[in-house]
Amino acid sequence: MIINSILNKIQTILKPVYDRSFILQNIDWLIGVNIFLIILTSCFADSDTIGCFALGAIFLTIIKLLTKFDEKLEMSFADKFLLSYFIFVVISVAGSSLFYLSLKGFFKTFTYLGFYISVIHYLKDNKNKIKWIFIALALSACYETIFAFLQNIGAVEEISGWQDMSHLNPEEVMTRVYGTLKPYNPNLFGGYMLAIIPAFLTLPFINKKLTIFSVIAGLTATIALILTGCRGAYIGLFFEIILLISLAYKFIEPKLKQIFTTIIGFGTLIISFIIISINSLRARIFSIFAMRDDSSNSFRFNVYHSCIQMFKDNWLLGIGCGNQNFREIYGLYMRTGFDALSAYNIYLETAVESGIFALISFVGFLAINIVKSIKYILKSNILESIFVVASLISIIGMLTHGIVDTVFFRPQIQFTFWIMAGIIRTYVH
């Protein structure tokens, strides 16, 4: 690559500076601090604060690339699709009718992709820190779980309690918890918990003494997710569990597979009984299938219809990046009374904002990572692949939830996604 030749020349010039600098020789430590601060502050900090830590990691990674001799930019096959996606985003922004609003959205996209590059360059030389990343994510889940239970006990109102109650009895109304994430939103909280709960899978393999804690904390965190009332997160959780069971079946000894199948069947009966017994939970889950009879579902269908029309008119390069840009253009297409902040579908959102080729590129990046992860897991033992297993389950949950919501683009979830993608990149490519 030409860029690596340029980097090599700059590194040669700056090598004396690097050799004399204690800070430059320990720059990975500073990058790691920023990554861990993103994980730990996502629970309570606002988007700008979290973004500042990401920019810090990006800036330090650039310094590392310019000064550390023989440091290179390497691209996997999947990364080429991501580069293609970025190029189409740039073209879309350049051609946007609302250039300055789109530029603001582009800056966010640049920050997310730059953070991904920072993560893969950090983990390349610090694979031993991956276990600490999962520990940090598990601690964040525990922190949020405590607040979720307190909010449920206190029966928080309004901000977390909204749902279509026109067809519900009072006992079927769910108190929806929202944790401490900003902005307060039960769907954001549900998506975030969906992304970080798989971290508990890694704890017994990091330290056997953490097995009991991992099981208890993981189950309570899952209950906290259920208390959000986020139906998209329920769907994502269902697919996470299916994938976990499928992968676990692969690693279980043949003589124990019958017992494992029996336990899963018995567990399914218990869960079904719990869902049927709790009126509010049953009503919330069944409303997923109510289609137009549920106002939230109907609202999304109307938004989808408008966004599809937007895509048809801007299918090649899209309208440009960002939710502010989206809202301005969406106003020209929306049905009266159905204003929206986003497309409520991350794939439709990508297509609308950046065009069909950006969508193909992004989906290609996802598909390659998922396929390669599964192949890696199937040919490895559980000890070698547990971090990839947890990352893949997390990503599948986020992407499934993204079919019916766009909280995926919030920093708390988006940065978690790129961390998981970076971990997969470290092992698989």
N, C-alpha and C positions, 0 to 999 in steps of 0.2 A: 504494500500500500504506500502511496506517495506520502500520505500524512505521517506514516511511521518513519519515513526517511527524514522528513522535516523535524519530527520529534527527536530523532537520534542526533541530528546536528545541534539542536538547541540543548539537549542533554549533555552533549560533549562540551559545549561552551560553559554550561552551568555546573559541570561536575565538581570543580573546585569549591564552589559555593555549597553544594550538597555535602561534600566531604567534611566541611568545617562546621556545618550547622547541626546542632543537636535536635532542633525542632524538625528540620526536614527529614532527618534520619528516623524520626519517631512520628512522622505525619500520619501513619495509619492509626495510631492511637487517637489522634484528634478526629479523624474521620469516623472512627468507631464510636467516639463519644457523641457525635452528632446523630448517628444512626440510632443509638440507644435512647437519646433524648427525644427523638421523634416517636419512638415506641412508647416511652413512659409518659410523655406530655400529651399524647393524643387523647388521654382520658379526660383532660380538663382544660387544655390550652385552646385558644382560638386558631383559626386557619392560618392567619398571618404569622403567628409565633411558630407553629409547626413548619410552615414554609420557610421561615428563616433558618431553621436547623438544616433543612434540606439544601438550601442554597449554600450554607456553610460547608456541608459535605461535598457539594459539587465544586465549590471554589478550591477546597483543599485537594480534591482529586485532580483538578487541572494543574495545580502547583506540583503535585506528585508526578504527573505525566511529563511535565516540562523539566523537572530537575533530577528525577531518579533514573540513572543510566540503565538502558536496555528495557525500560518500561514501554509497552506497546499497546496499541488499540487492536484487539482481535475480535473478529466477528464470526459468530456461529451462523449456521444456515437460517435459524430462526431470527437471529439479529438482523439479517438482510431484509427480512419481511418488515421488521420494525423500522429499519432505516427507510424503506420504501413508504411505510405509513407516514413517517415524519416528513418526507419530501412532499407527499400529497397534501399534508396539513399546511405546509409552508405555501404551496401553490394556492390552496384554498383561501388562506388568509390574505395573500397578495391580491386575489381577485374579488375579495368580499366587498359588497356595497357599503358595509359598515366597518371600514378598515380598522378604525381606532378601537372600537369595542371588541372586534375580533382579535386584535393584537393583544389585548389584555387576556383573553382566553388562551391565546397561543402561548403566552408567557407561562401560564399554569402547566400547559402540556409540556413545554420545554423543561420546566422544573421537574416534572414527574419522570420524564425520560432521562434527564441528566442525573437524577437520583438513582435510577436503575443502573446507569453506567458506574456511578460511585459505588454502589453495592457490589457489583460483580468484580470491580477492581480491588475493593477491600477484602472480599471473601476469598479471592484468588490466593492471597498470601496469609489469610487468617481463617482457615476452615475451622480451626479449633474454637472460634468465637461463635459459630453457628448455634451450638448448644445454649450459649448465653442469650442469644436472640430469642430462642424458644422459651427459655425461662422467663425473660422479660415480658414476652407476650402472655404467658400463663399468669404471671403476677398481675398484669393489666386486667386480664379476665377475672381474676379473683377480686380485684378492687371494684370493678364494675358490678360484679355479682352481688357484693354486699349492698351497694346502693340500690340495685334493682329490687332486692328483697325488702329493704327499708321502704322504698317507694310503694311497693305492693301492699305492705302492711299498713302504711299510712294512707292508702287509697288516693294517690295523687289524681287531680282532676284536670279537666279541660285540655291541657297541652298533650296529655298522654291518653286521654279517655275517648277521643273522637272515634266513632265508627257509625255506620248506618244503623240506627236504632228503630227505624220505622217498622221493622218486622220482628223486633226482639222484645221479649219479656224482660222486666228489670233484672232478674237473676241471670239473664244471658248476656248482660253488658259486662265487658271485660275492662278492668283497670289496666291500662297500657303503660308500662314503665319505660323510661327513656334514659336512665343512667346519668352520667355527668358529661357526656359528649356535647360539644357545642357545634352548631345550634341544637337545642334540645328537640329531639325528634325520635319517636319510637322505631321508625323504619331505619333511620341511621344507626341507632343502637343495635337493632336486630342484625343489620348487615355487618356491623363491626364485630359483634360476638360470633357471628357465623364465620368470620375470617380468622379469628384468633383462638377459638375453642380447640381446633386440631393441634395446637401446641401442647395440650395435655397428653397427647399420644406419645410424645417424645420423652417425657419425664422419667418413666420407668427404665428406659434404655440409657438415659444420662446417669441415673443413680437408682439402683433397685430399691433403696430406702424410700424413694418418692412414689412408689407404686400405689399404696393405699391413698395417699394424698391426691395423686393424679386421678384416681377413679372417683373419689368423693367430690373433689373440686370440679372435675370435668362434668359430672352429672348435675351438680348445682348450677354451674354456668349454663348448661343446656336448659335447665328449668328457667333461668333468668332470660334466656333467649325466647322461650315460649311465652313468658310473661309480657314480652313486648307487644304481642298481638300482631306482629308483622307477618302477614301471610306469605310474602315473598321469601322471608327468612325461613318460614316453615318448609316451603318448597325446596329451598337450598339445603336445609338441614336433612330433609328426606334423601336427597341425592348424595349428600356427604355420608350418611349412614349406609346407604346402598353400596357406595364405593368402598367404604371402610370394611364392610362385611365381605365384599368380594375379594379384596386384597388380603384380609385376614384368613380367609378360607385357603388361599394359596400357601400361606406359611404354616398352617396347622398340620401336624403329623397325620398321615392317612388314618391311623387307628382312632384318632380323636375327632375326625370330621363328622361322624354320625352324631356324636355328643354335641358338637358345636352347632350342627343343624337343629337339633332338638332344643337347645338353649335359645337359639334365635327364634324358633317358632313359638316357644313359650313366652319369650320377651315380647314378641309381636302381639300375642293375645293380651298380655298385661297392659301394654300401651294402648291397644284398641279399647280395652275396658275403661282405662283412665279417661280417654277422650270422650267416650260415650257418657261416663258418669259425671264429668264436670260440664255443666250447662254452658258456661261462657266460652270455654275452650271448644266445645263441640260446635256451637253456633259460629264461632270465628273461623274454624276450619271449613265447615260446610259452606260458608259464604263464598269461599273460593270458587265453588261450582255454581253459584247463583247467577252468574253471567250478568245480564242487564238488570236483574231484580235487585242487585246490590249497587248502591249509588257510587261507591268507590270503583267498582269494576266498570260501571257504565261511564264514569268520568274518564277512566283510562282508555276505553274503547273510542271515545270521542277524540281524545288527544291523539291516539294512534292514527285515526282517520285523517286528522288535520296534518300530522307529520308525514304521512305517506304522500299526501298532496304536495307538501313542501319538497319532499325528496324527488317526486316526479318532475317538478319544475327546476330542480337544482341537482340532478342525479350525477352529473359529471364531476363537479368540484365542490358541491355543497355551498352552504351560506356563510361559512367561516366559523371560527372557534368561539366557545364561551357561552355561558347561560344568559348573559346580558344581551349578546348578539342574537341568541336564539329567541329570547322573549320579544325583541323588536320585530323580527321577521314573522314569528308565530302569530302575532297579532293580526297579520294580514290573512291568515288562514283559519284561525280558530272559530269554532262554533260559539255563538253568543252564550256567555255565562260559563264558559269552560276555559278560563285562563290557566296557563301552566308554566312552570319554571323549566321544564325539560320534557323530553319525549317519553319518559317512564319506561324506556327500554334502551339499554346501553348500545345495542347494535344499530337500532334505528337512529339513535342520537348521533352515533359516529357517521352513519350514512348521510344524515341530514346536514351535519356540520361540515364534513370534509369530502363527501362524495363516495361513489361506489368503489373506486380503486383503493381509497383509504380503508374502507370497511374490509375489502378482500385481503389487504395487506395485514390488518390487525388480526382478523380471524385466522389468517395463515400463521402468524406468529403464535397464536394461542394453540392452534391445532398441532403444530410441530412440537411444541413443548409438552403438550399432553400426551401425544403418541410416544415421544422419546422417553418421557417419564415412566409411562406404563411398561415400555420395553426394558428400561433399566431396572425397574422394580421386579419384573418377572424373572430376570436373570441373576438377581442378587439375593442375598439372604437379608433377613429383617434388620440385623445390626447395621449392615452397609446402607440400607435404603430407607431407614425410618424417617430421616429428615426430608427425603424426597416424597415419601408417602404423606407426611403431614402437610407439606407444601402443596402437593397436588390436590389433596382433599380440600384444603382451604381455597385454592383457586377455583375448583369446581363449584364449591358453595357460592362464591362471589359471582361467578359467571352465570349460574342458574338464577340467583336472586336478581341479577341484572336484566333478566328477560322481562320483569314486571316493575322495575324501579331503576332509578339512576343515582342512588346514594353511593354507588360504586365510585363516582367522580369526586366524592368528598375526600379531603386529605387523609382522614383517619383510616379509611378503607383503601384508598388509592396507594398510599405509601406502603401499607401492609401487603397489597398485591405485588408491588415491585420488589419488596423484600423476598417474598415467596418465589417470585420469578427468578430473582437473583440466586437464591439457594439452589433451585433446580438447574440453572445455568452452570453453577459451580460443579455440580456432580455429573450432569448428564451430557453436556456438550464438550 
